[in-house]
């Protein structure tokens, strides 16, 4: 299913990670270039051709805030094609942000959560 389900705008900041692999790199690059050229109020991260952090696929990050949430979500839905986008709130607790404050556009994948330690 291509629509995001139950990902409300509850946080001050967000990250969207667009996942791709070698065979979808050109599609991801086109999305990355479109995001860079857009007027979206975003911070665009590096285009990683390797797995980084908890992400089990190559990816790039789009950072945005609460005010840009609706605009960025609509843009991602319109531009992602069949690529998976992992979304999470940014609260300062990486473990919770990557487990409880998450949403997916496209099929979800298992993250490498072993790199995070839950805060007590």
N, CA, C and O atoms as a GROMACS GRO file, in nm:
protein
  480
    1UNK      N    1   0.085  -0.119   0.000
    1UNK     CA    2   0.000   0.000   0.000
    1UNK      C    3   0.089   0.124   0.000
    1UNK      O    4   0.192   0.126   0.067
    2UNK      N    5   0.052   0.223  -0.072
    2UNK     CA    6   0.137   0.340  -0.089
    2UNK      C    7   0.106   0.454   0.008
    2UNK      O    8   0.185   0.548   0.018
    3UNK      N    9  -0.004   0.447   0.078
    3UNK     CA   10  -0.039   0.558   0.166
    3UNK      C   11   0.016   0.535   0.306
    3UNK      O   12   0.021   0.423   0.356
    4UNK      N   13   0.057   0.644   0.367
    4UNK     CA   14   0.106   0.634   0.505
    4UNK      C   15  -0.014   0.624   0.598
    4UNK      O   16  -0.116   0.690   0.579
    5UNK      N   17   0.001   0.542   0.698
    5UNK     CA   18  -0.109   0.518   0.790
    5UNK      C   19  -0.072   0.568   0.929
    5UNK      O   20   0.035   0.535   0.981
    6UNK      N   21  -0.160   0.647   0.989
    6UNK     CA   22  -0.147   0.690   1.128
    6UNK      C   23  -0.010   0.745   1.163
    6UNK      O   24   0.060   0.690   1.249
    7UNK      N   25   0.029   0.851   1.099
    7UNK     CA   26   0.153   0.920   1.134
    7UNK      C   27   0.119   1.067   1.156
    7UNK      O   28   0.137   1.150   1.068
    8UNK      N   29   0.069   1.098   1.276
    8UNK     CA   30   0.026   1.235   1.305
    8UNK      C   31   0.143   1.330   1.327
    8UNK      O   32   0.254   1.287   1.359
    9UNK      N   33   0.116   1.455   1.311
    9UNK     CA   34   0.216   1.561   1.328
    9UNK      C   35   0.220   1.600   1.477
    9UNK      O   36   0.153   1.693   1.519
   10UNK      N   37   0.301   1.525   1.555
   10UNK     CA   38   0.307   1.545   1.700
   10UNK      C   39   0.440   1.598   1.751
   10UNK      O   40   0.453   1.630   1.869
   11UNK      N   41   0.538   1.608   1.664
   11UNK     CA   42   0.673   1.642   1.709
   11UNK      C   43   0.718   1.775   1.647
   11UNK      O   44   0.658   1.822   1.550
   12UNK      N   45   0.821   1.832   1.702
   12UNK     CA   46   0.874   1.958   1.650
   12UNK      C   47   0.960   1.936   1.526
   12UNK      O   48   0.973   2.026   1.444
   13UNK      N   49   1.020   1.818   1.513
   13UNK     CA   50   1.110   1.790   1.401
   13UNK      C   51   1.094   1.645   1.355
   13UNK      O   52   1.051   1.558   1.431
   14UNK      N   53   1.130   1.622   1.228
   14UNK     CA   54   1.115   1.490   1.165
   14UNK      C   55   1.232   1.461   1.071
   14UNK      O   56   1.299   1.551   1.021
   15UNK      N   57   1.253   1.331   1.051
   15UNK     CA   58   1.341   1.283   0.945
   15UNK      C   59   1.262   1.188   0.857
   15UNK      O   60   1.184   1.107   0.906
   16UNK      N   61   1.283   1.200   0.728
   16UNK     CA   62   1.232   1.104   0.631
   16UNK      C   63   1.355   1.043   0.564
   16UNK      O   64   1.441   1.116   0.514
   17UNK      N   65   1.364   0.911   0.562
   17UNK     CA   66   1.475   0.840   0.500
   17UNK      C   67   1.421   0.768   0.378
   17UNK      O   68   1.340   0.676   0.391
   18UNK      N   69   1.466   0.808   0.261
   18UNK     CA   70   1.424   0.744   0.137
   18UNK      C   71   1.521   0.629   0.112
   18UNK      O   72   1.641   0.650   0.097
   19UNK      N   73   1.467   0.507   0.108
   19UNK     CA   74   1.547   0.386   0.091
   19UNK      C   75   1.555   0.348  -0.056
   19UNK      O   76   1.459   0.361  -0.131
   20UNK      N   77   1.672   0.300  -0.095
   20UNK     CA   78   1.692   0.252  -0.231
   20UNK      C   79   1.804   0.148  -0.231
   20UNK      O   80   1.872   0.128  -0.131
   21UNK      N   81   1.821   0.083  -0.344
   21UNK     CA   82   1.927  -0.016  -0.363
   21UNK      C   83   1.994   0.013  -0.496
   21UNK      O   84   1.956   0.107  -0.566
   22UNK      N   85   2.093  -0.064  -0.531
   22UNK     CA   86   2.169  -0.040  -0.655
   22UNK      C   87   2.077  -0.031  -0.776
   22UNK      O   88   2.098   0.054  -0.863
   23UNK      N   89   1.977  -0.117  -0.783
   23UNK     CA   90   1.890  -0.118  -0.902
   23UNK      C   91   1.786  -0.006  -0.902
   23UNK      O   92   1.719   0.013  -1.003
   24UNK      N   93   1.773   0.067  -0.792
   24UNK     CA   94   1.680   0.181  -0.788
   24UNK      C   95   1.753   0.312  -0.760
   24UNK      O   96   1.690   0.413  -0.727
   25UNK      N   97   1.885   0.310  -0.772
   25UNK     CA   98   1.965   0.428  -0.742
   25UNK      C   99   1.930   0.547  -0.832
   25UNK      O  100   1.923   0.660  -0.785
   26UNK      N  101   1.908   0.522  -0.960
   26UNK     CA  102   1.874   0.632  -1.052
   26UNK      C  103   1.741   0.697  -1.012
   26UNK      O  104   1.727   0.819  -1.018
   27UNK      N  105   1.645   0.616  -0.971
   27UNK     CA  106   1.516   0.669  -0.926
   27UNK      C  107   1.536   0.752  -0.799
   27UNK      O  108   1.480   0.861  -0.786
   28UNK      N  109   1.616   0.701  -0.705
   28UNK     CA  110   1.642   0.775  -0.582
   28UNK      C  111   1.716   0.905  -0.610
   28UNK      O  112   1.687   1.008  -0.550
   29UNK      N  113   1.812   0.900  -0.702
   29UNK     CA  114   1.886   1.021  -0.737
   29UNK      C  115   1.794   1.127  -0.797
   29UNK      O  116   1.809   1.246  -0.769
   30UNK      N  117   1.699   1.084  -0.879
   30UNK     CA  118   1.603   1.179  -0.937
   30UNK      C  119   1.518   1.244  -0.828
   30UNK      O  120   1.490   1.364  -0.835
   31UNK      N  121   1.478   1.168  -0.727
   31UNK     CA  122   1.401   1.223  -0.616
   31UNK      C  123   1.488   1.319  -0.536
   31UNK      O  124   1.443   1.427  -0.497
   32UNK      N  125   1.612   1.279  -0.511
   32UNK     CA  126   1.706   1.363  -0.437
   32UNK      C  127   1.727   1.497  -0.508
   32UNK      O  128   1.722   1.603  -0.445
   33UNK      N  129   1.750   1.492  -0.640
   33UNK     CA  130   1.771   1.615  -0.717
   33UNK      C  131   1.645   1.701  -0.719
   33UNK      O  132   1.653   1.824  -0.711
   34UNK      N  133   1.528   1.637  -0.728
   34UNK     CA  134   1.402   1.713  -0.725
   34UNK      C  135   1.382   1.780  -0.589
   34UNK      O  136   1.337   1.894  -0.583
   35UNK      N  137   1.415   1.710  -0.483
   35UNK     CA  138   1.404   1.769  -0.348
   35UNK      C  139   1.500   1.887  -0.334
   35UNK      O  140   1.464   1.991  -0.279
   36UNK      N  141   1.622   1.869  -0.384
   36UNK     CA  142   1.722   1.977  -0.375
   36UNK      C  143   1.677   2.101  -0.453
   36UNK      O  144   1.704   2.213  -0.411
   37UNK      N  145   1.610   2.080  -0.565
   37UNK     CA  146   1.567   2.191  -0.650
   37UNK      C  147   1.433   2.250  -0.606
   37UNK      O  148   1.393   2.356  -0.655
   38UNK      N  149   1.365   2.183  -0.516
   38UNK     CA  150   1.232   2.228  -0.475
   38UNK      C  151   1.241   2.348  -0.381
   38UNK      O  152   1.349   2.387  -0.335
   39UNK      N  153   1.126   2.406  -0.354
   39UNK     CA  154   1.118   2.515  -0.258
   39UNK      C  155   1.076   2.464  -0.119
   39UNK      O  156   1.040   2.543  -0.032
   40UNK      N  157   1.082   2.333  -0.100
   40UNK     CA  158   1.045   2.276   0.029
   40UNK      C  159   1.137   2.329   0.139
   40UNK      O  160   1.257   2.343   0.117
   41UNK      N  161   1.083   2.358   0.256
   41UNK     CA  162   1.166   2.402   0.369
   41UNK      C  163   1.228   2.281   0.439
   41UNK      O  164   1.184   2.239   0.546
   42UNK      N  165   1.333   2.225   0.377
   42UNK     CA  166   1.396   2.102   0.424
   42UNK      C  167   1.547   2.118   0.433
   42UNK      O  168   1.605   2.211   0.375
   43UNK      N  169   1.609   2.028   0.506
   43UNK     CA  170   1.753   2.010   0.504
   43UNK      C  171   1.777   1.872   0.445
   43UNK      O  172   1.730   1.772   0.499
   44UNK      N  173   1.847   1.868   0.336
   44UNK     CA  174   1.871   1.743   0.264
   44UNK      C  175   2.006   1.686   0.306
   44UNK      O  176   2.108   1.753   0.300
   45UNK      N  177   2.003   1.560   0.350
   45UNK     CA  178   2.125   1.493   0.392
   45UNK      C  179   2.201   1.433   0.275
   45UNK      O  180   2.162   1.448   0.160
   46UNK      N  181   2.310   1.364   0.308
   46UNK     CA  182   2.393   1.301   0.205
   46UNK      C  183   2.323   1.184   0.139
   46UNK      O  184   2.234   1.121   0.198
   47UNK      N  185   2.362   1.155   0.018
   47UNK     CA  186   2.312   1.043  -0.061
   47UNK      C  187   2.405   0.926  -0.032
   47UNK      O  188   2.514   0.917  -0.090
   48UNK      N  189   2.364   0.835   0.057
   48UNK     CA  190   2.449   0.726   0.103
   48UNK      C  191   2.436   0.603   0.014
   48UNK      O  192   2.327   0.549  -0.003
   49UNK      N  193   2.545   0.560  -0.043
   49UNK     CA  194   2.549   0.437  -0.122
   49UNK      C  195   2.602   0.323  -0.037
   49UNK      O  196   2.682   0.241  -0.081
   50UNK      N  197   2.556   0.320   0.086
   50UNK     CA  198   2.588   0.215   0.183
   50UNK      C  199   2.484   0.224   0.294
   50UNK      O  200   2.412   0.324   0.305
   51UNK      N  201   2.476   0.121   0.377
   51UNK     CA  202   2.386   0.125   0.491
   51UNK      C  203   2.450   0.210   0.600
   51UNK      O  204   2.569   0.196   0.629
   52UNK      N  205   2.372   0.299   0.659
   52UNK     CA  206   2.421   0.393   0.762
   52UNK      C  207   2.329   0.384   0.883
   52UNK      O  208   2.207   0.381   0.870
   53UNK      N  209   2.390   0.379   1.001
   53UNK     CA  210   2.311   0.377   1.124
   53UNK      C  211   2.218   0.257   1.128
   53UNK      O  212   2.259   0.146   1.097
   54UNK      N  213   2.094   0.279   1.166
   54UNK     CA  214   2.000   0.168   1.178
   54UNK      C  215   1.935   0.127   1.045
   54UNK      O  216   1.853   0.036   1.041
   55UNK      N  217   1.972   0.194   0.939
   55UNK     CA  218   1.902   0.177   0.812
   55UNK      C  219   1.959   0.058   0.733
   55UNK      O  220   2.078   0.055   0.704
   56UNK      N  221   1.873  -0.039   0.699
   56UNK     CA  222   1.918  -0.161   0.635
   56UNK      C  223   1.932  -0.151   0.483
   56UNK      O  224   1.963  -0.250   0.416
   57UNK      N  225   1.910  -0.034   0.430
   57UNK     CA  226   1.926  -0.010   0.286
   57UNK      C  227   2.000   0.122   0.266
   57UNK      O  228   2.010   0.202   0.360
   58UNK      N  229   2.050   0.145   0.148
   58UNK     CA  230   2.107   0.274   0.113
   58UNK      C  231   1.996   0.376   0.129
   58UNK      O  232   1.878   0.344   0.116
   59UNK      N  233   2.033   0.500   0.159
   59UNK     CA  234   1.928   0.600   0.184
   59UNK      C  235   1.982   0.741   0.176
   59UNK      O  236   2.103   0.765   0.173
   60UNK      N  237   1.889   0.833   0.172
   60UNK     CA  238   1.920   0.973   0.199
   60UNK      C  239   1.813   1.027   0.292
   60UNK      O  240   1.701   0.976   0.295
   61UNK      N  241   1.848   1.130   0.367
   61UNK     CA  242   1.760   1.186   0.468
   61UNK      C  243   1.708   1.322   0.427
   61UNK      O  244   1.779   1.404   0.368
   62UNK      N  245   1.582   1.344   0.459
   62UNK     CA  246   1.520   1.476   0.446
   62UNK      C  247   1.475   1.516   0.587
   62UNK      O  248   1.392   1.448   0.646
   63UNK      N  249   1.530   1.625   0.639
   63UNK     CA  250   1.492   1.675   0.770
   63UNK      C  251   1.396   1.793   0.752
   63UNK      O  252   1.415   1.876   0.663
   64UNK      N  253   1.295   1.799   0.838
   64UNK     CA  254   1.196   1.907   0.828
   64UNK      C  255   1.131   1.927   0.964
   64UNK      O  256   1.146   1.844   1.054
   65UNK      N  257   1.058   2.036   0.977
   65UNK     CA  258   0.996   2.065   1.105
   65UNK      C  259   0.844   2.052   1.098
   65UNK      O  260   0.786   2.025   0.993
   66UNK      N  261   0.783   2.072   1.212
   66UNK     CA  262   0.638   2.057   1.229
   66UNK      C  263   0.560   2.143   1.129
   66UNK      O  264   0.459   2.099   1.074
   67UNK      N  265   0.606   2.265   1.106
   67UNK     CA  266   0.535   2.356   1.016
   67UNK      C  267   0.537   2.306   0.871
   67UNK      O  268   0.445   2.335   0.795
   68UNK      N  269   0.638   2.232   0.833
   68UNK     CA  270   0.651   2.182   0.696
   68UNK      C  271   0.592   2.042   0.678
   68UNK      O  272   0.591   1.990   0.566
   69UNK      N  273   0.544   1.982   0.785
   69UNK     CA  274   0.500   1.842   0.784
   69UNK      C  275   0.404   1.809   0.669
   69UNK      O  276   0.433   1.720   0.589
   70UNK      N  277   0.293   1.879   0.660
   70UNK     CA  278   0.193   1.846   0.557
   70UNK      C  279   0.249   1.860   0.417
   70UNK      O  280   0.225   1.775   0.331
   71UNK      N  281   0.323   1.966   0.393
   71UNK     CA  282   0.380   1.991   0.261
   71UNK      C  283   0.482   1.884   0.223
   71UNK      O  284   0.480   1.832   0.112
   72UNK      N  285   0.570   1.850   0.315
   72UNK     CA  286   0.673   1.749   0.287
   72UNK      C  287   0.610   1.612   0.269
   72UNK      O  288   0.649   1.537   0.179
   73UNK      N  289   0.514   1.577   0.353
   73UNK     CA  290   0.449   1.446   0.340
   73UNK      C  291   0.380   1.433   0.205
   73UNK      O  292   0.391   1.329   0.140
   74UNK      N  293   0.310   1.535   0.163
   74UNK     CA  294   0.243   1.530   0.033
   74UNK      C  295   0.344   1.521  -0.080
   74UNK      O  296   0.323   1.447  -0.176
   75UNK      N  297   0.454   1.595  -0.069
   75UNK     CA  298   0.558   1.591  -0.172
   75UNK      C  299   0.619   1.451  -0.180
   75UNK      O  300   0.637   1.397  -0.290
   76UNK      N  301   0.651   1.394  -0.066
   76UNK     CA  302   0.709   1.259  -0.064
   76UNK      C  303   0.613   1.157  -0.126
   76UNK      O  304   0.654   1.073  -0.205
   77UNK      N  305   0.488   1.164  -0.089
   77UNK     CA  306   0.390   1.070  -0.143
   77UNK      C  307   0.380   1.084  -0.294
   77UNK      O  308   0.365   0.984  -0.365
   78UNK      N  309   0.388   1.205  -0.344
   78UNK     CA  310   0.376   1.229  -0.488
   78UNK      C  311   0.503   1.191  -0.566
   78UNK      O  312   0.495   1.161  -0.685
   79UNK      N  313   0.619   1.192  -0.500
   79UNK     CA  314   0.746   1.172  -0.571
   79UNK      C  315   0.818   1.042  -0.544
   79UNK      O  316   0.910   1.008  -0.618
   80UNK      N  317   0.782   0.968  -0.442
   80UNK     CA  318   0.861   0.851  -0.403
   80UNK      C  319   0.849   0.732  -0.497
   80UNK      O  320   0.931   0.640  -0.492
   81UNK      N  321   0.748   0.732  -0.582
   81UNK     CA  322   0.729   0.617  -0.670
   81UNK      C  323   0.707   0.493  -0.588
   81UNK      O  324   0.621   0.491  -0.499
   82UNK      N  325   0.784   0.388  -0.617
   82UNK     CA  326   0.769   0.264  -0.541
   82UNK      C  327   0.877   0.247  -0.434
   82UNK      O  328   0.891   0.139  -0.377
   83UNK      N  329   0.953   0.353  -0.406
   83UNK     CA  330   1.055   0.345  -0.302
   83UNK      C  331   0.991   0.356  -0.164
   83UNK      O  332   0.889   0.423  -0.146
   84UNK      N  333   1.051   0.289  -0.068
   84UNK     CA  334   1.006   0.296   0.070
   84UNK      C  335   1.065   0.420   0.138
   84UNK      O  336   1.182   0.452   0.118
   85UNK      N  337   0.982   0.487   0.216
   85UNK     CA  338   1.028   0.601   0.296
   85UNK      C  339   0.998   0.570   0.442
   85UNK      O  340   0.884   0.542   0.480
   86UNK      N  341   1.103   0.575   0.524
   86UNK     CA  342   1.090   0.556   0.668
   86UNK      C  343   1.086   0.695   0.732
   86UNK      O  344   1.172   0.778   0.706
   87UNK      N  345   0.985   0.720   0.815
   87UNK     CA  346   0.963   0.850   0.877
   87UNK      C  347   0.969   0.836   1.028
   87UNK      O  348   0.918   0.739   1.084
   88UNK      N  349   1.030   0.934   1.094
   88UNK     CA  350   1.027   0.932   1.240
   88UNK      C  351   1.039   1.072   1.297
   88UNK      O  352   1.096   1.163   1.237
   89UNK      N  353   0.983   1.086   1.416
   89UNK     CA  354   0.998   1.209   1.490
   89UNK      C  355   1.140   1.220   1.544
   89UNK      O  356   1.210   1.120   1.558
   90UNK      N  357   1.181   1.342   1.574
   90UNK     CA  358   1.313   1.367   1.632
   90UNK      C  359   1.291   1.433   1.768
   90UNK      O  360   1.254   1.550   1.776
   91UNK      N  361   1.313   1.355   1.874
   91UNK     CA  362   1.288   1.405   2.010
   91UNK      C  363   1.413   1.407   2.097
   91UNK      O  364   1.410   1.460   2.208
   92UNK      N  365   1.522   1.350   2.046
   92UNK     CA  366   1.643   1.339   2.127
   92UNK      C  367   1.663   1.201   2.186
   92UNK      O  368   1.769   1.174   2.243
   93UNK      N  369   1.564   1.114   2.173
   93UNK     CA  370   1.576   0.976   2.218
   93UNK      C  371   1.574   0.888   2.093
   93UNK      O  372   1.467   0.852   2.044
   94UNK      N  373   1.692   0.854   2.041
   94UNK     CA  374   1.700   0.782   1.914
   94UNK      C  375   1.626   0.649   1.916
   94UNK      O  376   1.562   0.612   1.817
   95UNK      N  377   1.632   0.577   2.028
   95UNK     CA  378   1.564   0.447   2.034
   95UNK      C  379   1.412   0.466   2.018
   95UNK      O  380   1.350   0.399   1.935
   96UNK      N  381   1.354   0.554   2.096
   96UNK     CA  382   1.210   0.578   2.087
   96UNK      C  383   1.174   0.636   1.950
   96UNK      O  384   1.072   0.599   1.891
   97UNK      N  385   1.257   0.727   1.900
   97UNK     CA  386   1.228   0.787   1.770
   97UNK      C  387   1.224   0.683   1.659
   97UNK      O  388   1.150   0.699   1.562
   98UNK      N  389   1.304   0.577   1.672
   98UNK     CA  390   1.311   0.474   1.567
   98UNK      C  391   1.224   0.353   1.595
   98UNK      O  392   1.224   0.256   1.518
   99UNK      N  393   1.147   0.356   1.707
   99UNK     CA  394   1.058   0.245   1.738
   99UNK      C  395   0.913   0.289   1.759
   99UNK      O  396   0.821   0.224   1.709
  100UNK      N  397   0.893   0.398   1.832
  100UNK     CA  398   0.757   0.440   1.867
  100UNK      C  399   0.705   0.556   1.783
  100UNK      O  400   0.584   0.567   1.761
  101UNK      N  401   0.794   0.642   1.735
  101UNK     CA  402   0.753   0.762   1.661
  101UNK      C  403   0.777   0.743   1.512
  101UNK      O  404   0.841   0.827   1.448
  102UNK      N  405   0.727   0.633   1.456
  102UNK     CA  406   0.761   0.597   1.318
  102UNK      C  407   0.639   0.584   1.229
  102UNK      O  408   0.527   0.563   1.275
  103UNK      N  409   0.664   0.598   1.101
  103UNK     CA  410   0.565   0.573   0.997
  103UNK      C  411   0.637   0.530   0.871
  103UNK      O  412   0.757   0.551   0.856
  104UNK      N  413   0.563   0.468   0.782
  104UNK     CA  414   0.621   0.416   0.658
  104UNK      C  415   0.537   0.457   0.539
  104UNK      O  416   0.414   0.457   0.546
  105UNK      N  417   0.602   0.491   0.431
  105UNK     CA  418   0.540   0.500   0.300
  105UNK      C  419   0.600   0.383   0.223
  105UNK      O  420   0.721   0.377   0.200
  106UNK      N  421   0.515   0.291   0.184
  106UNK     CA  422   0.564   0.168   0.122
  106UNK      C  423   0.587   0.062   0.228
  106UNK      O  424   0.558   0.084   0.345
  107UNK      N  425   0.641  -0.053   0.186
  107UNK     CA  426   0.661  -0.162   0.281
  107UNK      C  427   0.765  -0.127   0.388
  107UNK      O  428   0.867  -0.065   0.358
  108UNK      N  429   0.738  -0.167   0.511
  108UNK     CA  430   0.834  -0.145   0.618
  108UNK      C  431   0.946  -0.249   0.608
  108UNK      O  432   0.929  -0.356   0.551
  109UNK      N  433   1.060  -0.214   0.665
  109UNK     CA  434   1.173  -0.306   0.672
  109UNK      C  435   1.226  -0.303   0.815
  109UNK      O  436   1.205  -0.206   0.888
  110UNK      N  437   1.294  -0.408   0.855
  110UNK     CA  438   1.346  -0.415   0.991
  110UNK      C  439   1.471  -0.330   1.005
  110UNK      O  440   1.565  -0.343   0.927
  111UNK      N  441   1.471  -0.242   1.104
  111UNK     CA  442   1.586  -0.157   1.131
  111UNK      C  443   1.686  -0.230   1.221
  111UNK      O  444   1.650  -0.325   1.291
  112UNK      N  445   1.811  -0.184   1.218
  112UNK     CA  446   1.914  -0.236   1.307
  112UNK      C  447   1.911  -0.153   1.436
  112UNK      O  448   1.987  -0.057   1.450
  113UNK      N  449   1.825  -0.190   1.527
  113UNK     CA  450   1.806  -0.111   1.649
  113UNK      C  451   1.912  -0.139   1.755
  113UNK      O  452   1.915  -0.071   1.857
  114UNK      N  453   1.998  -0.237   1.732
  114UNK     CA  454   2.102  -0.272   1.829
  114UNK      C  455   2.199  -0.157   1.853
  114UNK      O  456   2.269  -0.155   1.955
  115UNK      N  457   2.205  -0.061   1.761
  115UNK     CA  458   2.298   0.051   1.778
  115UNK      C  459   2.247   0.153   1.881
  115UNK      O  460   2.323   0.238   1.926
  116UNK      N  461   2.118   0.143   1.918
  116UNK     CA  462   2.060   0.237   2.014
  116UNK      C  463   2.043   0.171   2.150
  116UNK      O  464   2.015   0.051   2.159
  117UNK      N  465   2.061   0.248   2.253
  117UNK     CA  466   2.034   0.202   2.388
  117UNK      C  467   1.912   0.281   2.438
  117UNK      O  468   1.912   0.404   2.435
  118UNK      N  469   1.808   0.208   2.485
  118UNK     CA  470   1.693   0.281   2.540
  118UNK      C  471   1.736   0.369   2.657
  118UNK      O  472   1.818   0.328   2.739
  119UNK      N  473   1.680   0.488   2.665
  119UNK     CA  474   1.707   0.577   2.780
  119UNK      C  475   1.623   0.527   2.897
  119UNK      O  476   1.512   0.478   2.879
  120UNK      N  477   1.678   0.540   3.014
  120UNK     CA  478   1.607   0.492   3.134
  120UNK      C  479   1.514   0.598   3.188
  120UNK      O  480   1.446   0.576   3.288
   0.00000   0.00000   0.00000
